[in-house]
Amino acid sequence: MSKQLLQKQADTIRFLAADMVQKANSGHPGAPMGMADIATVLSSHLNINPANEKWLNRDRLVFSGGHATGLVYSLLHLWGFDVSLSDMRQFRQFESKTPGHPEYGHTHGVEITTGPLGQGIANAVGFAMASKYAQNTLGKDVINHNVYCLCGDGDLQEGISYEACATAGHLKLDNLVIIYDSNEITIEGDTSIAWSENVKKRFQAIDFEVLEIDGHNFDQIEKAIVTGKSSSKPTLIIANTAIGKGAATMEGSHHTHGAPLGEDEIKASKIKAGFDPEESFVVPYDIKGAFDKLVKGVEAEQAWNASLSEETKAKIQELQNPNFDAIEYPTFEEGSSVATRSSNHKILNAIAKGLPGFLGGSADLAPSNKTELSGMGDFPNGRNIHFGIKEHAMAAMTNAMNLYGLFRVYSATFFVFSDYLKPSARIAALSDIPHHFVWTHDSIGVGEDGPTHQPIEHLSQFRALPNFYTFRPADATENVESWKVALKMNAPTAFVCSRQNLEVLKDTREVGTVANGAYLLKKREGATVTIMASGSEVMLALQTSCQLEKDGIKANIVSVPCFDLLVEQDKEYIDSIIDPNTKVFAVEAARGMEYYRFADVVYGMDSFGASAPAGKLFEKFGFTIEALQEKIKNDL
C-alpha cells in the first residue's frame, strides 16, 4: 500500500476524531490524532470480523486510555462495525452509541469497558491469559490469535499496569503486543513534571521484548508489529509520537489533550492535509474502500470454522454453555461447625468438577481464602491461577478472562483488601461481567490481626454499588444456595465468607429463598419484633430471639444473604418476610447503615475493630446474646 494512501487514511482518522470533539464541545482530540498512523498500520494486521464481533479466534484490541475514544469510534466505523457517521455526530450525547468512554455491550465492537487509566492494560493481559489457557485446552491450531493494547503515559503511570505487565512477563504471554503512545504529555503538561523513569528498562526487567520506534513512520510501525507478533515474549512497542499530530499550530501541545481544537484550527489543519476545510465527518470513498480491504474477517472466520473437528466444536459448545445441573454440590450436617470460607472451598471444587470452564485463584492467599481447586494443576495448563499480591490487576485481568467467551473465572482475597480492587469491581458491575469475587475474613471475627485487617465499611460500600450482588451466607448450606443463584446471574457477585466456624443451621425457612435476597427464617405467632441479620450474626439473632421469648417478647428472624437482591423485591414480598406490624432491628458486625432502608434500629459498628481473639471482640463490641437482648428490650 502506498504511503500516500496510508497518510490519507491516517488523516481521515484524525479529522473524524477532531470533528467529534468539536461538535460535542467536549473530549480529547490529541491522542487520537497522535495515534492515527499507528492505528492505520495496525488495521492491516487485525484478524476481526465486524459481521460477528464474538468470533472466538478474533484478535482482541483493547484501547486502554479513555482519551483515545475518538480514535475508537473512528476505527469502528471504518472497519465496518455498527457505528455510523450519524452516531459519531452524537458523540458524548445522551443515549448515543458513542458515549464519552467506550462501553462494552453498548457500542458494537468494543471488547471491554476500560474506564480508569491502566485498566485496559490489565484487561489486555487478562485476554492474553484466557487465550493461552484456551490454546492449552483446545489446541494451538484452534486458538492462535493475538491481543493488542494501545496505551499512553497515564496508563503506565498507574500502578495497575505494572502489576499486570509483571504477570504477563512471568507467564511469557507471547500473544500480547502493547503499543505505547509515548507523547510525553498529560493534562498538567509535560510528563517530566512528575515522571522520569526509564520505561524501556522497566519492561525489559519484567521480561518483555521492547521495541522503540517513530510512531509516525509507517515502515517502522509495520516492522515493529511484525516483530511483536513473532516474539517469544510479550512485546512493548514504545512509539514516540506528537500529541495532536496534524494540527496546524497546536501539534505537540498539551492543550490538544482534553479540549476541542477550535473551528479555525481544524480548518487550517484540513487545508494543510489537503482536505476540504468546509466539510466535517467525511470519509473519502477511496479511504473507506482501503479499510474495507484490510478487514477480511468473514473469510477468516469461515476458514477457521471449516478447520474445526466435531470434537473441538463439542468442547467449545460445552465451555460456552455450562450445564449448571451437572454440579454435585456438597451437603453439610445440621449442627456441625464450618467456616463459610471452608464450605466455600468444597463448593468451588464441586463447581469445577461439574464445569470444565470454571477456574480462578487468589492474590497469594489461597490457603487462607480456601480457593485452591484440588488436583487441577496450575495455570496456564491447569485451573489454579497464582495472581501474586496484585489485587487490582487480578480483578481487571479476571474481568477480561470472563469476557473472553469460554470461561467463568473467580478471584479472591481478604475482604478488607477489596479496597485495592474496587475500580475493577465497579467496571464489572457497569459491564454485566459475571465475575465471582471470593472475599474471606469478613468482619471483626478476623480477630488478632486487628483493625487494619477487619472490614467495617466494606459491606455497605459494595451493597451501594449498582448491579453488584454481595452474598454473605449465614452457614454452609446458605453458601451452597447462594452459589446456585450467583452462577446464573449475568452480573458480578461477591461471596463474603467467615474466618471463624459457623454452625450449620436447621432449615426452618418459612417464606422466601436465597434467590429473594432475604427470607423469613423463623416465624413466631404474635411477634412484635423482627430481627434482620446476615452471616455470623444470623445465629446470634436466633439465639437472642430465644432469650427474648423468655422475657415475653416474640421475634421473627430474617436472614439476609444478599441485601442487593432484597432491595429488588416488591413490597408484597418484603411485607411477607418483614411484618409491618413489628419493630424491625438489624444486627451486623460492620457499619450496616444500609439496613435503615428496612429497619427502625441498626446495631452495627461505630468504630474500627481491635486486635484480640474474635470472641473477645464480639463481646467488647456488643455482639453477644446478652448484649443484643438488652439493647432490643431497651429500644422497644
C-alpha positions as CSV (number, residue, x, y, z in Angstrom):
1,M,0.0,0.0,0.0
2,S,1.4,3.4,-0.9
3,K,2.5,5.8,1.8
4,Q,0.3,8.5,0.3
5,L,-2.7,6.3,0.8
6,L,-1.7,5.4,4.3
7,Q,-1.2,9.1,5.1
8,K,-4.7,9.9,3.8
9,Q,-6.2,7.0,5.9
10,A,-4.5,8.4,9.0
11,D,-5.6,11.9,8.3
12,T,-9.2,10.7,7.8
13,I,-9.0,9.2,11.3
14,R,-7.5,12.4,12.7
15,F,-10.2,14.7,11.3
16,L,-13.1,12.3,12.3
17,A,-11.8,12.4,15.9
18,A,-11.3,16.2,15.8
19,D,-14.8,16.7,14.3
20,M,-16.4,14.6,17.0
21,V,-14.8,16.5,19.9
22,Q,-15.5,19.9,18.2
23,K,-19.2,19.1,17.7
24,A,-19.6,17.8,21.2
25,N,-17.5,20.7,22.6
26,S,-16.0,18.0,24.8
27,G,-13.4,15.3,24.6
28,H,-9.8,14.5,23.7
29,P,-8.6,15.1,20.2
30,G,-4.8,15.0,20.9
31,A,-4.3,11.2,21.5
32,P,-6.4,10.0,18.5
33,M,-4.6,12.4,16.2
34,G,-1.2,11.2,17.6
35,M,-2.1,7.5,17.2
36,A,-3.7,7.7,13.8
37,D,-0.6,6.5,11.9
38,I,-0.2,3.5,14.3
39,A,-3.9,2.6,14.0
40,T,-3.8,2.7,10.2
41,V,-0.9,0.2,10.1
42,L,-2.3,-1.9,12.8
43,S,-5.6,-2.2,10.9
44,S,-3.8,-4.4,8.3
45,H,-2.8,-6.9,10.9
46,L,-6.0,-7.3,12.8
47,N,-8.0,-10.5,12.4
48,I,-11.5,-9.4,13.2
49,N,-15.0,-9.9,11.8
50,P,-17.4,-7.0,12.1
51,A,-20.2,-9.3,11.0
52,N,-19.6,-11.4,14.1
53,E,-18.0,-9.5,16.9
54,K,-18.0,-12.6,19.1
55,W,-15.9,-14.8,16.8
56,L,-13.8,-16.8,19.3
57,N,-10.5,-16.7,17.4
58,R,-10.5,-13.0,16.6
59,D,-7.7,-10.7,17.6
60,R,-8.6,-8.6,20.7
61,L,-7.8,-4.9,20.6
62,V,-8.0,-3.0,23.9
63,F,-7.9,0.8,24.0
64,S,-6.6,1.4,27.5
65,G,-6.7,5.2,27.5
66,G,-10.2,6.7,27.5
67,H,-8.7,9.9,26.0
68,A,-8.4,7.8,22.7
69,T,-12.2,7.5,22.4
70,G,-12.3,9.5,19.2
71,L,-9.9,7.0,17.7
72,V,-12.0,4.1,18.8
73,Y,-15.2,5.2,17.2
74,S,-13.4,6.3,14.0
75,L,-11.9,2.9,13.6
76,L,-15.0,1.0,14.4
77,H,-16.8,2.9,11.7
78,L,-14.0,2.5,9.2
79,W,-13.7,-1.2,10.0
80,G,-17.4,-1.8,9.4
81,F,-18.9,-2.2,12.8
82,D,-22.3,-0.7,13.6
83,V,-21.1,2.8,14.3
84,S,-22.3,5.3,11.7
85,L,-21.2,8.9,10.9
86,S,-24.5,9.9,12.4
87,D,-23.6,8.1,15.6
88,M,-20.3,9.9,15.6
89,R,-22.1,13.2,15.3
90,Q,-23.8,12.3,18.6
91,F,-20.5,11.8,20.4
92,R,-21.0,12.2,24.2
93,Q,-24.7,12.8,23.9
94,F,-27.5,11.2,25.9
95,E,-28.3,7.6,24.8
96,S,-25.9,7.8,21.8
97,K,-23.9,4.8,20.7
98,T,-20.8,6.9,21.2
99,P,-20.5,7.8,24.9
100,G,-17.6,9.7,26.4
101,H,-15.7,6.5,27.1
102,P,-16.4,3.3,25.2
103,E,-18.6,0.8,27.0
104,Y,-18.8,-3.0,26.4
105,G,-22.2,-4.1,25.4
106,H,-23.3,-0.6,24.4
107,T,-21.2,0.0,21.3
108,H,-20.7,-2.6,18.7
109,G,-17.1,-3.8,18.5
110,V,-15.9,-2.6,21.9
111,E,-14.2,-5.5,23.6
112,I,-14.3,-4.3,27.2
113,T,-15.0,-1.2,29.2
114,T,-11.7,0.2,30.4
115,G,-12.6,3.4,32.2
116,P,-9.9,4.5,34.6
117,L,-6.3,4.6,33.2
118,G,-4.4,1.4,33.4
119,Q,-7.4,-0.8,33.5
120,G,-7.1,-1.6,29.8
121,I,-3.6,-2.8,30.1
122,A,-4.6,-5.3,32.8
123,N,-7.7,-6.3,30.6
124,A,-5.4,-7.0,27.7
125,V,-3.2,-9.2,29.9
126,G,-6.4,-11.0,31.0
127,F,-7.4,-11.6,27.4
128,A,-4.0,-12.9,26.7
129,M,-4.1,-15.2,29.7
130,A,-7.5,-16.5,28.7
131,S,-6.2,-17.1,25.2
132,K,-3.3,-19.1,26.4
133,Y,-5.5,-21.3,28.6
134,A,-7.9,-21.7,25.7
135,Q,-4.9,-22.7,23.5
136,N,-3.8,-25.3,26.0
137,T,-7.4,-26.6,26.3
138,L,-8.4,-26.6,22.6
139,G,-5.1,-26.7,20.7
140,K,-2.7,-24.2,19.1
141,D,-4.3,-24.8,15.7
142,V,-7.7,-23.7,17.1
143,I,-6.7,-20.7,19.2
144,N,-3.9,-18.7,17.6
145,H,-5.0,-15.0,17.7
146,N,-3.1,-12.0,19.2
147,V,-4.1,-9.5,21.8
148,Y,-3.2,-5.8,21.1
149,C,-3.4,-2.9,23.5
150,L,-3.0,0.8,22.8
151,C,-2.0,2.8,25.9
152,G,-0.5,6.1,26.9
153,D,1.7,7.7,29.5
154,G,-1.1,7.9,32.0
155,D,-1.8,4.1,31.8
156,L,1.8,3.3,32.5
157,Q,1.9,5.7,35.5
158,E,-0.9,3.8,37.2
159,G,0.3,1.0,39.4
160,I,-2.1,-1.5,38.0
161,S,-0.2,-1.5,34.7
162,Y,3.0,-2.7,36.4
163,E,1.1,-5.4,38.4
164,A,-0.5,-6.7,35.1
165,C,2.6,-6.5,32.9
166,A,4.7,-8.2,35.5
167,T,2.2,-11.1,35.3
168,A,2.4,-11.1,31.5
169,G,6.2,-11.3,31.6
170,H,6.1,-14.0,34.2
171,L,3.7,-16.1,32.2
172,K,5.6,-15.4,28.9
173,L,2.4,-14.2,27.1
174,D,3.9,-14.1,23.6
175,N,0.4,-13.4,22.2
176,L,0.4,-9.9,23.7
177,V,1.5,-6.7,22.0
178,I,1.2,-3.4,23.8
179,I,1.7,-0.3,21.8
180,Y,2.7,2.7,24.0
181,D,1.8,6.1,22.6
182,S,4.7,8.0,24.1
183,N,3.8,11.6,23.6
184,E,5.2,12.7,27.0
185,I,2.1,14.8,27.6
186,T,-0.6,14.7,30.4
187,I,-3.3,17.1,31.5
188,E,-0.9,19.2,33.6
189,G,1.8,19.4,30.9
190,D,5.0,17.6,30.1
191,T,5.3,14.2,31.8
192,S,8.7,15.3,33.2
193,I,7.0,17.3,35.9
194,A,6.0,14.1,37.7
195,W,7.6,11.1,35.9
196,S,11.2,10.3,35.0
197,E,11.5,6.6,34.9
198,N,13.1,4.6,32.1
199,V,10.1,2.7,30.7
200,K,12.2,0.6,28.4
201,K,14.3,-0.7,31.3
202,R,11.2,-1.3,33.4
203,F,9.7,-3.6,30.8
204,Q,13.0,-5.3,30.0
205,A,13.2,-6.1,33.7
206,I,9.9,-7.9,33.6
207,D,10.9,-10.0,30.6
208,F,9.2,-8.1,27.8
209,E,10.5,-7.7,24.2
210,V,10.9,-3.9,24.0
211,L,11.0,-2.1,20.7
212,E,11.3,1.7,20.2
213,I,10.1,3.5,17.0
214,D,8.9,6.7,15.5
215,G,5.2,6.4,15.8
216,H,4.6,8.4,12.6
217,N,6.9,6.3,10.4
218,F,4.8,3.7,8.6
219,D,7.8,1.4,7.9
220,Q,8.9,1.4,11.5
221,I,5.4,0.8,12.7
222,E,4.9,-2.1,10.3
223,K,8.3,-3.7,11.2
224,A,7.6,-3.4,15.0
225,I,4.2,-5.0,14.8
226,V,5.5,-7.9,12.7
227,T,8.4,-8.4,15.2
228,G,6.0,-8.3,18.2
229,K,3.7,-10.9,16.6
230,S,6.6,-13.4,16.2
231,S,8.3,-12.7,19.6
232,S,8.6,-15.5,22.2
233,K,7.8,-12.8,24.9
234,P,5.1,-10.2,25.4
235,T,6.1,-7.1,23.5
236,L,6.0,-3.4,24.3
237,I,6.4,-1.1,21.3
238,I,7.4,2.4,22.5
239,A,6.0,4.6,19.8
240,N,7.3,8.2,20.1
241,T,4.6,10.4,18.9
242,A,3.4,14.0,18.8
243,I,0.1,14.7,20.6
244,G,-2.3,16.4,18.2
245,K,-0.3,15.3,15.2
246,G,-1.5,17.1,12.1
247,A,-2.9,20.1,14.0
248,A,-1.9,23.2,12.1
249,T,-0.4,25.2,15.0
250,M,-1.1,23.1,18.1
251,E,0.8,19.8,17.3
252,G,2.7,18.7,20.3
253,S,0.8,20.9,22.7
254,H,-0.8,19.7,25.9
255,H,-3.7,21.9,25.1
256,T,-4.8,19.3,22.5
257,H,-5.2,16.7,25.2
258,G,-8.6,17.4,26.7
259,A,-10.3,20.2,24.8
260,P,-11.6,20.9,21.2
261,L,-9.1,22.3,18.8
262,G,-11.5,25.0,17.7
263,E,-13.1,25.6,14.3
264,D,-10.2,27.7,12.9
265,E,-7.5,25.2,14.0
266,I,-9.4,22.3,12.4
267,K,-10.0,24.2,9.1
268,A,-6.3,25.1,8.9
269,S,-5.3,21.6,9.7
270,K,-7.5,20.2,7.0
271,I,-6.1,22.6,4.4
272,K,-2.6,21.6,5.4
273,A,-3.5,17.9,4.8
274,G,-5.4,18.6,1.5
275,F,-8.9,18.1,2.9
276,D,-11.9,20.3,2.3
277,P,-11.9,22.7,5.3
278,E,-15.7,23.3,5.0
279,E,-16.6,19.6,5.3
280,S,-16.8,17.6,8.5
281,F,-17.4,13.9,9.3
282,V,-16.2,12.9,5.8
283,V,-14.7,9.6,4.8
284,P,-13.5,9.7,1.2
285,Y,-14.7,6.9,-1.0
286,D,-11.2,5.5,-1.6
287,I,-10.3,5.6,2.1
288,K,-13.4,3.6,3.1
289,G,-12.5,1.1,0.3
290,A,-9.0,0.9,1.6
291,F,-10.1,0.0,5.1
292,D,-12.7,-2.5,3.7
293,K,-9.9,-4.4,2.0
294,L,-8.0,-4.6,5.3
295,V,-10.9,-6.3,7.2
296,K,-11.1,-9.8,6.0
297,G,-12.7,-11.4,9.0
298,V,-15.7,-13.0,7.2
299,E,-13.4,-15.2,5.1
300,A,-11.0,-15.8,8.1
301,E,-13.9,-17.0,10.3
302,Q,-15.3,-19.2,7.7
303,A,-11.9,-20.9,7.1
304,W,-11.5,-21.3,10.9
305,N,-14.9,-22.8,11.3
306,A,-14.2,-25.2,8.5
307,S,-11.0,-26.3,10.2
308,L,-12.7,-27.4,13.4
309,S,-13.2,-31.0,14.1
310,E,-16.5,-32.2,15.6
311,E,-14.8,-33.0,18.8
312,T,-13.4,-29.4,19.1
313,K,-16.8,-28.0,18.2
314,A,-18.3,-30.0,21.0
315,K,-15.7,-28.8,23.5
316,I,-16.3,-25.2,22.6
317,Q,-20.0,-25.7,22.9
318,E,-19.6,-27.2,26.4
319,L,-17.4,-24.3,27.5
320,Q,-19.7,-21.7,26.1
321,N,-22.9,-23.2,27.5
322,P,-22.1,-24.5,31.0
323,N,-24.5,-27.1,32.4
324,F,-25.1,-25.9,35.9
325,D,-27.2,-29.0,36.6
326,A,-24.0,-31.1,36.3
327,I,-22.7,-29.7,39.6
328,E,-23.0,-32.1,42.5
329,Y,-23.0,-29.7,45.5
330,P,-21.7,-30.8,48.9
331,T,-24.1,-31.3,51.8
332,F,-23.4,-30.3,55.4
333,E,-24.6,-31.9,58.6
334,E,-27.0,-29.8,60.6
335,G,-25.4,-28.7,63.8
336,S,-21.8,-29.2,62.5
337,S,-19.5,-26.2,62.7
338,V,-17.9,-25.0,59.4
339,A,-16.4,-21.6,58.5
340,T,-18.1,-20.3,55.3
341,R,-14.6,-19.9,53.8
342,S,-14.2,-23.7,54.3
343,S,-17.6,-24.6,52.9
344,N,-16.8,-22.3,50.0
345,H,-13.7,-24.4,49.3
346,K,-15.8,-27.5,48.9
347,I,-18.3,-25.6,46.8
348,L,-15.7,-24.2,44.4
349,N,-14.3,-27.7,43.9
350,A,-17.7,-29.1,43.2
351,I,-18.4,-26.4,40.6
352,A,-15.0,-27.0,39.0
353,K,-15.7,-30.8,38.7
354,G,-19.1,-30.0,37.0
355,L,-18.0,-27.1,34.8
356,P,-14.8,-27.6,32.7
357,G,-14.5,-23.8,32.1
358,F,-14.5,-22.9,35.8
359,L,-11.1,-21.6,37.1
360,G,-9.6,-18.9,39.3
361,G,-7.2,-18.0,42.0
362,S,-6.2,-15.7,44.8
363,A,-3.9,-12.8,45.4
364,D,-1.4,-15.1,47.2
365,L,-4.0,-16.1,49.8
366,A,-5.3,-19.4,48.5
367,P,-4.5,-21.3,51.8
368,S,-6.4,-18.7,53.8
369,N,-9.1,-17.9,51.2
370,K,-9.6,-21.7,50.7
371,T,-9.8,-21.2,47.0
372,E,-7.5,-24.0,45.6
373,L,-9.0,-26.4,43.1
374,S,-7.7,-29.7,44.4
375,G,-5.7,-31.7,41.9
376,M,-6.5,-29.4,39.0
377,G,-3.0,-28.1,38.3
378,D,-1.5,-24.6,37.9
379,F,-2.3,-22.1,35.3
380,P,-1.8,-21.8,32.3
381,N,-2.0,-25.6,32.0
382,G,-4.2,-26.1,35.0
383,R,-7.1,-24.2,36.6
384,N,-5.4,-22.6,39.7
385,I,-4.2,-19.1,38.9
386,H,-1.4,-17.7,41.0
387,F,-2.1,-14.0,40.7
388,G,0.5,-12.9,43.3
389,I,0.0,-10.0,45.6
390,K,-1.7,-7.8,42.9
391,E,-5.3,-7.4,43.9
392,H,-6.1,-4.6,41.4
393,A,-4.6,-6.2,38.4
394,M,-6.0,-9.6,39.4
395,A,-9.6,-8.2,39.3
396,A,-9.1,-6.4,36.0
397,M,-7.4,-9.4,34.4
398,T,-10.2,-11.6,35.6
399,N,-12.8,-9.2,34.2
400,A,-11.3,-9.8,30.8
401,M,-11.0,-13.5,31.2
402,N,-14.7,-13.7,31.9
403,L,-15.4,-11.8,28.7
404,Y,-13.2,-14.0,26.6
405,G,-16.1,-16.2,25.6
406,L,-15.3,-19.6,27.1
407,F,-14.6,-19.4,30.9
408,R,-16.2,-18.5,34.2
409,V,-13.4,-17.1,36.4
410,Y,-13.2,-16.2,40.1
411,S,-10.7,-14.1,42.0
412,A,-10.1,-14.0,45.8
413,T,-8.5,-12.0,48.6
414,F,-9.3,-10.9,52.1
415,F,-12.4,-8.7,52.3
416,V,-10.5,-5.8,53.7
417,F,-8.3,-5.8,50.6
418,S,-11.2,-5.4,48.3
419,D,-10.3,-1.7,48.7
420,Y,-7.4,-2.4,46.3
421,L,-9.6,-3.7,43.5
422,K,-12.8,-1.5,43.9
423,P,-12.3,0.2,40.5
424,S,-12.2,-3.2,38.7
425,A,-15.3,-4.4,40.7
426,R,-17.1,-1.2,39.6
427,I,-16.2,-1.8,36.0
428,A,-17.5,-5.4,36.3
429,A,-20.8,-4.0,37.6
430,L,-21.1,-1.4,34.9
431,S,-20.4,-4.1,32.2
432,D,-22.5,-7.0,33.5
433,I,-19.4,-9.2,33.8
434,P,-20.2,-12.4,35.7
435,H,-17.0,-12.2,37.7
436,H,-17.2,-14.1,41.0
437,F,-15.3,-12.4,43.8
438,V,-14.4,-14.5,46.8
439,W,-13.7,-12.3,49.9
440,T,-12.9,-14.0,53.2
441,H,-12.2,-12.9,56.8
442,D,-15.5,-10.9,56.7
443,S,-15.7,-8.9,60.0
444,I,-14.2,-8.2,63.4
445,G,-14.2,-12.0,63.6
446,V,-10.8,-11.8,61.9
447,G,-9.6,-11.3,65.4
448,E,-5.9,-10.9,66.3
449,D,-4.8,-9.3,63.0
450,G,-6.5,-6.2,64.2
451,P,-8.3,-3.2,62.7
452,T,-6.1,-2.9,59.6
453,H,-7.5,-6.4,58.6
454,Q,-11.1,-6.1,59.9
455,P,-13.6,-4.9,57.3
456,I,-16.0,-2.4,58.7
457,E,-17.5,-0.2,55.9
458,H,-16.9,-2.7,53.1
459,L,-20.3,-4.5,53.1
460,S,-22.0,-1.1,52.9
461,Q,-19.7,0.0,50.1
462,F,-20.4,-2.9,47.9
463,R,-24.1,-3.1,48.7
464,A,-24.2,0.5,47.5
465,L,-22.7,-0.4,44.1
466,P,-25.4,-0.8,41.4
467,N,-25.6,-4.2,39.6
468,F,-23.3,-5.8,42.1
469,Y,-24.5,-8.7,44.3
470,T,-22.8,-9.3,47.6
471,F,-23.6,-12.6,49.3
472,R,-22.8,-13.1,53.0
473,P,-24.0,-16.6,53.8
474,A,-25.1,-17.5,57.4
475,D,-23.8,-21.0,57.1
476,A,-22.5,-23.7,54.7
477,T,-26.0,-24.6,53.4
478,E,-26.9,-21.0,52.7
479,N,-23.5,-20.7,51.0
480,V,-24.5,-23.5,48.6
481,E,-27.8,-21.9,47.8
482,S,-26.0,-18.5,47.2
483,W,-23.7,-20.1,44.6
484,K,-26.7,-21.7,42.8
485,V,-28.2,-18.2,42.4
486,A,-25.0,-16.4,41.5
487,L,-23.9,-18.8,38.8
488,K,-27.0,-18.0,36.8
489,M,-26.7,-14.2,37.1
490,N,-25.3,-12.0,34.4
491,A,-23.6,-9.7,36.8
492,P,-20.7,-9.7,39.2
493,T,-21.2,-11.4,42.5
494,A,-19.2,-11.5,45.7
495,F,-19.0,-14.1,48.4
496,V,-18.1,-12.7,51.8
497,C,-17.1,-15.6,54.0
498,S,-16.2,-16.0,57.6
499,R,-12.8,-17.0,59.1
500,Q,-14.5,-18.4,62.2
501,N,-16.6,-21.6,62.3
502,L,-20.4,-21.1,62.0
503,E,-23.0,-23.7,63.0
504,V,-24.9,-25.3,60.1
505,L,-28.5,-24.1,60.8
506,K,-31.7,-26.2,60.9
507,D,-33.8,-25.4,57.8
508,T,-36.7,-23.6,59.4
509,R,-37.3,-21.3,56.4
510,E,-40.9,-20.0,56.5
511,V,-41.2,-17.6,53.5
512,G,-38.8,-17.0,50.6
513,T,-35.4,-18.2,49.5
514,V,-31.9,-17.0,49.0
515,A,-32.9,-16.0,45.4
516,N,-35.1,-13.3,47.0
517,G,-32.0,-11.9,48.8
518,A,-33.6,-12.4,52.2
519,Y,-36.2,-14.8,53.7
520,L,-38.1,-15.4,56.9
521,L,-36.0,-18.0,58.7
522,K,-38.0,-18.2,61.9
523,K,-41.6,-17.0,62.4
524,R,-43.3,-16.7,65.8
525,E,-47.1,-16.1,66.1
526,G,-47.9,-12.8,67.6
527,A,-44.3,-11.5,67.0
528,T,-43.8,-7.8,67.9
529,V,-40.1,-7.8,66.8
530,T,-38.3,-8.7,63.6
531,I,-34.5,-9.1,63.7
532,M,-32.6,-9.0,60.4
533,A,-29.0,-10.3,60.0
534,S,-26.5,-11.8,57.7
535,G,-23.5,-14.1,58.0
536,S,-22.4,-15.0,61.5
537,E,-24.9,-12.6,63.1
538,V,-27.9,-14.8,62.0
539,M,-27.1,-17.4,64.6
540,L,-26.7,-14.6,67.1
541,A,-30.2,-13.3,66.1
542,L,-31.7,-16.8,66.5
543,Q,-30.2,-17.3,69.9
544,T,-31.2,-13.9,71.1
545,S,-34.8,-14.4,70.0
546,C,-35.0,-17.5,72.2
547,Q,-33.9,-15.4,75.2
548,L,-36.3,-12.6,74.3
549,E,-39.2,-15.1,74.2
550,K,-38.4,-15.9,77.9
551,D,-39.0,-12.2,78.5
552,G,-42.3,-12.4,76.7
553,I,-41.0,-10.8,73.5
554,K,-41.6,-12.7,70.4
555,A,-39.2,-12.1,67.5
556,N,-39.2,-13.2,63.9
557,I,-35.8,-13.8,62.3
558,V,-35.0,-12.7,58.7
559,S,-31.7,-13.9,57.1
560,V,-30.3,-11.6,54.6
561,P,-27.7,-13.4,52.5
562,C,-27.9,-10.9,49.7
563,F,-29.1,-7.4,50.6
564,D,-28.8,-6.3,46.9
565,L,-31.4,-8.9,45.8
566,L,-33.7,-8.0,48.7
567,V,-34.0,-4.4,47.6
568,E,-35.2,-5.6,44.2
569,Q,-38.2,-7.4,45.7
570,D,-41.7,-5.9,45.6
571,K,-43.4,-4.5,48.6
572,E,-45.7,-7.5,48.9
573,Y,-42.8,-9.9,49.3
574,I,-40.9,-7.6,51.7
575,D,-44.1,-7.3,53.8
576,S,-44.4,-11.1,53.8
577,I,-41.0,-11.5,55.5
578,I,-40.7,-8.3,57.4
579,D,-44.1,-7.9,59.2
580,P,-45.0,-4.2,59.0
581,N,-46.6,-4.5,62.4
582,T,-43.3,-5.4,64.1
583,K,-40.5,-3.2,65.2
584,V,-37.5,-4.0,63.0
585,F,-34.0,-4.4,64.3
586,A,-30.9,-5.2,62.2
587,V,-27.6,-6.5,63.6
588,E,-24.3,-6.7,61.8
589,A,-20.7,-6.7,62.9
590,A,-20.0,-4.0,60.4
591,R,-21.2,-0.5,59.6
592,G,-24.7,-1.7,58.5
593,M,-26.2,1.7,57.8
594,E,-28.0,0.4,54.6
595,Y,-30.3,-1.6,56.9
596,Y,-32.2,1.6,57.7
597,R,-34.0,1.0,54.4
598,F,-36.0,-1.6,56.3
599,A,-35.1,-1.4,60.0
600,D,-36.1,1.0,62.7
601,V,-32.9,0.4,64.7
602,V,-29.5,-0.9,63.5
603,Y,-26.9,-2.4,65.8
604,G,-23.6,-2.2,63.9
605,M,-20.0,-1.0,64.2
606,D,-19.5,2.7,65.0
607,S,-15.7,2.4,65.1
608,F,-12.9,0.3,63.7
609,G,-12.1,-3.1,65.3
610,A,-9.2,-4.0,67.6
611,S,-6.6,-6.7,68.0
612,A,-7.8,-9.5,70.2
613,P,-9.3,-13.0,69.8
614,A,-12.6,-12.9,67.9
615,G,-14.7,-14.0,70.8
616,K,-13.4,-11.1,73.0
617,L,-14.1,-8.6,70.2
618,F,-17.7,-9.7,69.7
619,E,-18.1,-9.4,73.5
620,K,-16.5,-5.9,73.6
621,F,-18.4,-4.5,70.7
622,G,-21.8,-5.8,71.9
623,F,-22.4,-8.8,69.6
624,T,-23.4,-11.3,72.2
625,I,-26.8,-12.8,73.2
626,E,-26.9,-10.8,76.4
627,A,-25.9,-7.5,74.9
628,L,-28.3,-7.8,72.0
629,Q,-31.1,-8.9,74.2
630,E,-30.7,-6.0,76.5
631,K,-30.4,-3.5,73.6
632,I,-33.6,-4.7,72.0
633,K,-35.5,-4.6,75.3
634,N,-34.3,-1.0,75.9
635,D,-35.2,0.1,72.4
636,L,-38.8,-1.4,72.2
